[in-house]
Amino acid sequence: MKRYITLLFFGILNILIAAGCSSDDKGSDTPAEPEVIAPVAIEKTNSTKIYVHYMPWFETNESSADKKWGYHWTMANKNPNTIGANNRREIASYYYPLIGPYHSGDKNVIENHLLLMKYSGIDGVLIDWYGTYDVFDYRMVKENTEQLIAMLNKVGLEYAIVYEDRVTKSAVDAGKAISVTAAAKTDLAYMEKNYFDDANYIKVNGKPLLLNFGPIVLQTPAEWTNVFNTITTKPTFVTLWDQSVEAGVNASGEYAWVYKDNSYLTNFYTNTKPKLNVAIGSAYPGFKDFYAEGGGGAAIGWTIEHNNGATLDETLALAKNANLNFLQLITWNDFGEGTMFEPTVEFGYTYIEKVKAFAGVKSTESVFPEISKMYNLRIEKKSNADVQQKLDQAFNYFVSAQPAKAKQLINEIK
């Protein structure tokens, strides 16, 4: 009898609990979990794959272990803790990011960057990468890279690595590797294990794409053959323009960069591109380095003026006429050299609007201001769990190509 009464009691209790937890209970304060939706590509008419070169090397006084701003905001003589009358921090750049100086590993920053890229018609990110060794700030760059990679798939963008082989000498000088080729082998093995098999890692001719900024240190075909012989997956290896001879048969092609004036691009498209199996063009808004003023070494020695967007218009027109399969935008965020597509106080969204037009993005709906507002709300309401959950939902709407729903949700937040 006792057993019957006990069962009856728990049966009634379960019914009451189920009723109390009903999803249509108006008295519940628990917000609904954000709806996770698979990423949907932005529709566009230009078949050229558009990638953007990305620097994951920025650090703030809040993100660093020593509570100091990273070199790429300070160079030798700037102090971002100094805030001017215009409410801007003092940074080593002639230009100022719209969201202010940031930590590259901050998920809110990454979310902002990747959504802006997605809606401007960019297909993927080419990540400037400094290897696996704990030398200088290389470990921080690697950690920030992997924070970026973690969100790329969620947004629906691809990526590939741009390897700075100059880091191999740093590893040897620090006593971390026995030779530059040994250092490169370690770095390539890590890429193969951790990046190359990713579904959204860029493949060209069926193989993972690997760019090299140079070569700078490994400058003979024999060295590159030695390095690549130690990995199973041989990448489609693309060097900086006019440098593929240093990799010999290991190189599959070359990519253009930025130099002095647009005539170098014209020469690349006219004379070099026809000889290459893989050719990646370039487009840039300008070039104005801060090295001399920032005490970061001698100035590069030449400048390409931004000219109110005219330089970008010219380089995009050259790219269009070259009938490229691949285009690299130089760069998303190299503030030290003034080549950034990232929205700035000076240029607003001008450059990514031009990319959007070049890509032939079908939707003319304006979303960039709301993506910026979303970032600001992430910061302003960081301790408000309900708001953060709504912003998570807005993110899911953005990545699934439902910007109207995302904007409505963002604009409802006070």
C-alpha positions in Angstrom: 0.0 0.0 0.0 2.8 2.4 0.9 4.5 1.6 -2.4 1.3 2.4 -4.3 0.9 5.7 -2.4 4.5 6.6 -3.2 4.1 5.9 -6.9 0.9 7.9 -7.0 2.6 10.8 -5.3 5.5 10.9 -7.7 3.1 10.5 -10.7 1.1 13.5 -9.6 4.4 15.5 -8.9 5.7 14.7 -12.4 2.5 15.9 -14.0 2.8 19.2 -12.0 6.4 19.6 -12.9 5.7 19.0 -16.6 2.9 21.5 -16.5 5.1 24.1 -14.7 7.9 23.7 -17.2 5.7 24.0 -20.3 7.3 26.0 -23.1 4.2 28.3 -23.2 4.4 29.1 -19.5 4.1 32.9 -19.4 5.7 33.2 -16.0 9.1 31.7 -16.9 12.1 34.1 -16.8 14.4 31.7 -18.6 15.1 33.0 -22.1 14.9 30.6 -25.0 18.1 29.1 -26.3 19.3 30.8 -29.5 18.3 28.9 -32.6 21.5 27.5 -34.2 21.2 27.6 -38.0 23.8 26.3 -40.5 25.6 29.1 -42.4 24.3 30.1 -45.8 26.5 31.6 -48.5 25.8 35.2 -49.6 24.5 35.2 -53.1 26.8 37.1 -55.6 27.5 37.2 -59.3 31.3 37.4 -59.5 32.8 33.9 -59.6 36.3 35.1 -58.6 37.2 33.7 -55.2 37.8 36.7 -53.0 40.1 36.2 -50.0 41.5 38.8 -47.5 44.9 38.8 -45.9 44.5 38.9 -42.1 46.8 39.9 -39.2 46.0 38.0 -36.0 48.8 39.8 -34.0 47.0 42.5 -32.0 47.1 42.6 -28.2 45.7 44.9 -25.6 46.7 45.6 -22.0 43.7 43.5 -20.9 44.6 40.4 -23.0 48.4 40.2 -22.4 50.0 38.5 -19.5 52.2 41.5 -18.7 49.2 43.9 -19.0 50.9 45.8 -21.8 49.6 46.8 -25.2 51.1 44.7 -28.0 53.8 46.0 -30.3 51.5 46.4 -33.3 49.5 49.0 -31.5 52.5 50.7 -29.9 55.6 50.2 -32.0 58.4 51.9 -30.0 56.8 55.1 -28.9 53.0 55.1 -28.8 50.9 54.6 -25.7 47.3 53.5 -26.3 46.6 54.3 -22.6 46.8 57.9 -23.7 43.4 59.0 -24.8 43.2 62.2 -26.8 40.5 64.9 -27.0 38.8 63.0 -29.8 38.4 60.0 -27.4 40.9 58.0 -29.5 43.7 56.0 -28.0 47.2 56.8 -29.2 48.2 54.0 -31.6 51.0 53.3 -34.1 48.9 54.1 -37.2 47.7 57.0 -39.3 44.2 55.3 -39.3 41.9 54.3 -36.5 39.7 51.1 -36.4 36.0 51.9 -36.1 35.8 49.6 -33.1 38.9 50.9 -31.5 42.2 49.0 -30.9 41.5 45.4 -30.0 42.8 42.0 -29.1 42.9 39.6 -32.0 41.8 36.7 -29.9 38.6 38.4 -28.6 35.6 36.5 -29.9 33.5 39.7 -30.1 36.2 41.2 -32.4 36.4 38.1 -34.5 32.6 37.9 -34.8 32.5 41.6 -36.0 35.3 41.0 -38.5 33.9 37.8 -40.0 30.3 39.1 -40.4 31.6 42.3 -42.1 33.6 40.1 -44.4 30.7 37.7 -45.2 28.3 40.5 -46.1 30.9 42.2 -48.3 31.2 39.0 -50.4 34.5 37.8 -49.1 34.9 34.0 -49.4 37.7 33.4 -46.9 40.7 34.6 -44.9 44.4 34.1 -45.6 45.9 34.2 -42.2 49.4 35.6 -41.7 51.0 32.8 -39.5 54.2 32.7 -37.5 54.6 29.0 -36.8 54.5 26.9 -33.6 57.5 28.1 -31.6 57.2 30.1 -28.4 59.5 33.0 -29.6 58.6 36.7 -29.5 54.8 36.9 -29.9 54.5 33.9 -32.1 52.6 31.8 -29.6 50.1 34.6 -29.1 49.6 34.8 -32.9 49.0 31.1 -33.1 46.5 31.2 -30.3 44.7 34.1 -31.9 44.7 32.3 -35.2 43.0 29.3 -33.7 40.3 31.5 -32.0 39.7 32.9 -35.5 39.6 29.5 -37.1 37.0 28.3 -34.5 34.5 30.9 -35.7 35.2 30.8 -39.4 33.3 27.6 -40.0 30.3 28.9 -38.0 30.2 32.0 -40.2 30.6 30.0 -43.4 34.0 31.3 -44.5 37.1 29.4 -45.7 40.7 29.9 -44.7 44.3 29.1 -45.6 47.7 29.8 -44.0 50.2 32.4 -45.2 53.5 31.0 -43.7 56.2 33.5 -42.7 59.2 31.3 -43.2 61.4 34.0 -41.6 60.3 32.6 -38.3 62.5 29.6 -38.8 65.6 31.6 -38.2 64.1 33.1 -35.0 63.4 29.5 -33.7 67.0 28.5 -34.4 68.4 31.7 -32.9 66.4 31.1 -29.7 67.7 27.6 -29.4 64.3 26.0 -30.1 65.2 24.3 -33.4 68.4 22.7 -34.7 68.1 24.2 -38.2 65.7 26.3 -40.3 64.5 23.3 -42.2 63.8 21.4 -39.0 61.8 24.4 -37.8 59.8 24.5 -41.0 59.2 20.7 -40.8 57.7 21.1 -37.4 55.5 24.0 -38.5 54.3 22.1 -41.7 53.6 19.0 -39.6 51.4 21.0 -37.3 49.5 22.6 -40.3 48.9 19.2 -41.8 47.6 17.7 -38.5 45.5 20.7 -37.4 44.4 22.7 -40.4 44.7 21.0 -43.8 41.9 18.5 -43.3 39.4 21.1 -42.1 36.3 21.1 -44.3 36.6 24.8 -44.8 40.4 24.9 -45.4 40.8 26.3 -49.0 41.7 23.6 -51.5 43.1 24.4 -54.9 43.4 21.6 -57.5 42.3 19.2 -54.8 45.1 20.1 -52.4 45.3 22.5 -49.4 46.4 26.0 -50.4 49.6 27.2 -48.6 50.9 30.7 -49.3 54.4 31.8 -48.3 55.4 35.4 -47.6 58.7 35.1 -49.5 60.5 32.8 -49.3 62.7 34.8 -47.0 65.0 32.2 -45.3 64.4 28.9 -47.1 65.6 30.1 -50.5 66.5 27.0 -52.5 64.3 24.3 -54.1 66.3 21.6 -52.2 65.4 23.0 -48.8 61.7 23.1 -49.7 61.8 19.6 -51.1 63.4 18.5 -47.9 60.6 20.1 -45.9 57.7 18.9 -48.0 59.0 15.3 -48.0 58.2 15.0 -44.4 54.4 15.5 -44.8 51.8 13.3 -46.4 49.6 16.0 -47.9 51.6 18.1 -50.4 49.9 21.5 -50.5 49.3 23.8 -53.5 52.3 26.0 -52.6 52.1 29.6 -53.8 55.0 32.1 -53.2 55.1 35.9 -53.3 55.4 37.3 -56.9 58.7 36.6 -58.6 59.8 34.3 -55.8 58.6 30.8 -57.0 62.1 30.1 -58.5 63.4 29.7 -54.9 60.9 26.8 -54.3 61.4 25.3 -57.8 59.0 22.4 -58.7 57.5 22.6 -55.2 55.8 25.9 -56.1 52.4 25.8 -57.9 52.3 29.5 -58.5 52.6 33.0 -57.2 50.5 35.8 -55.7 50.7 39.5 -56.2 51.2 42.0 -53.4 51.4 45.8 -53.1 54.5 47.7 -54.3 55.1 51.4 -55.2 52.4 51.8 -57.8 49.8 49.9 -59.8 52.2 49.3 -62.7 53.6 46.3 -60.9 50.1 44.8 -60.8 49.7 45.4 -64.5 53.0 43.7 -65.2 52.0 40.7 -63.1 48.7 40.2 -64.9 50.2 40.8 -68.4 53.6 39.0 -68.2 53.6 36.7 -65.1 50.1 35.3 -64.8 50.0 33.5 -68.2 53.1 31.4 -67.1 51.6 30.3 -63.7 49.4 27.3 -62.9 48.0 29.2 -60.0 47.9 33.0 -59.9 46.4 35.1 -57.1 45.9 38.7 -57.9 45.7 41.6 -55.4 43.7 44.7 -54.6 44.5 47.3 -52.0 43.2 50.7 -50.9 46.6 52.3 -50.4 49.9 52.0 -48.5 51.2 54.4 -45.8 53.5 52.9 -43.2 53.9 54.3 -39.7 57.4 52.7 -39.0 59.4 55.9 -38.9 56.9 57.9 -36.9 56.4 55.0 -34.5 60.1 54.4 -34.0 59.6 51.0 -35.5 62.5 51.2 -38.0 63.0 53.0 -41.3 60.1 53.9 -43.4 59.4 51.5 -46.3 60.3 54.4 -48.6 57.3 54.8 -50.8 53.6 55.6 -50.3 50.4 54.8 -52.3 47.8 57.4 -51.5 44.3 56.2 -50.7 42.9 59.0 -52.9 39.4 58.8 -51.4 39.0 55.2 -52.7 40.4 55.8 -56.2 43.3 53.5 -55.6 41.0 50.6 -54.6 38.8 51.3 -57.6 41.8 51.1 -59.9 43.2 47.8 -58.4 39.7 46.2 -58.5 39.3 47.2 -62.1 42.7 45.7 -62.9 41.6 42.5 -61.1 38.3 42.4 -63.1 40.1 42.8 -66.4 42.6 40.1 -65.5 39.8 37.5 -65.3 41.2 36.1 -62.1 40.2 32.8 -60.4 41.6 34.1 -57.1 41.9 37.6 -55.6 43.6 38.6 -52.3 42.6 41.8 -50.6 45.6 43.5 -49.0 44.9 43.7 -46.1 42.1 43.4 -43.6 44.0 45.0 -40.8 47.6 45.9 -41.2 47.2 49.3 -39.5 51.0 49.8 -39.3 51.2 49.8 -43.1 47.9 51.5 -43.7 46.5 48.8 -46.1 43.3 48.0 -44.1 39.9 47.1 -45.5 38.6 46.9 -42.0 36.2 49.9 -41.3 38.0 52.9 -39.9 37.1 56.3 -38.5 38.6 57.8 -41.6 37.0 55.7 -44.3 34.0 54.2 -42.6 32.6 51.2 -44.6 33.7 52.6 -48.0 36.2 49.9 -48.8 34.0 46.9 -47.9 31.2 48.6 -49.8 33.5 48.6 -52.9 34.3 44.9 -52.3 30.6 44.2 -52.1 30.0 45.8 -55.4 33.0 44.0 -57.0 31.7 40.7 -55.7 28.3 41.3 -57.2 26.5 40.7 -53.9 22.9 40.5 -54.9 21.4 41.9 -51.7 21.6 45.7 -51.6 20.4 45.8 -48.0 22.6 47.8 -45.6 23.9 45.6 -42.8 27.3 47.0 -41.8 26.1 49.6 -39.3 24.0 46.9 -37.5 27.0 44.6 -37.3 29.0 47.4 -35.7 26.1 48.1 -33.3 26.1 44.4 -32.4 29.8 44.7 -31.4 29.1 47.7 -29.3 26.2 46.0 -27.6 28.4 43.0 -26.9 30.8 45.3 -25.0 28.2 47.6 -23.3 26.0 44.8 -22.2 28.7 42.2 -21.4 27.2 41.4 -18.0 23.6 41.1 -19.3 23.0 37.4 -20.1 19.6 38.0 -21.7 21.0 40.6 -24.1 24.0 38.4 -24.9 21.6 35.5 -25.7 19.7 37.8 -28.1 22.9 38.8 -29.8 23.8 35.1 -30.1 20.5 34.7 -31.9 21.2 37.7 -34.1 24.6 36.2 -35.0 22.8 32.9 -36.1 20.4 34.9 -38.2 23.3 36.8 -39.8 25.3 33.6 -40.7 22.2 32.0 -42.1 21.6 34.9 -44.5 18.6 36.3 -42.6 19.9 39.8 -42.0 16.4 41.4 -41.6 15.7 39.2 -38.6 19.1 39.9 -37.1 18.7 43.7 -37.6 15.3 43.7 -36.0 16.5 41.8 -33.0 19.5 44.1 -32.6 17.4 47.2 -32.9 15.0 46.0 -30.2 17.8 46.0 -27.6 17.8 49.2 -25.6 
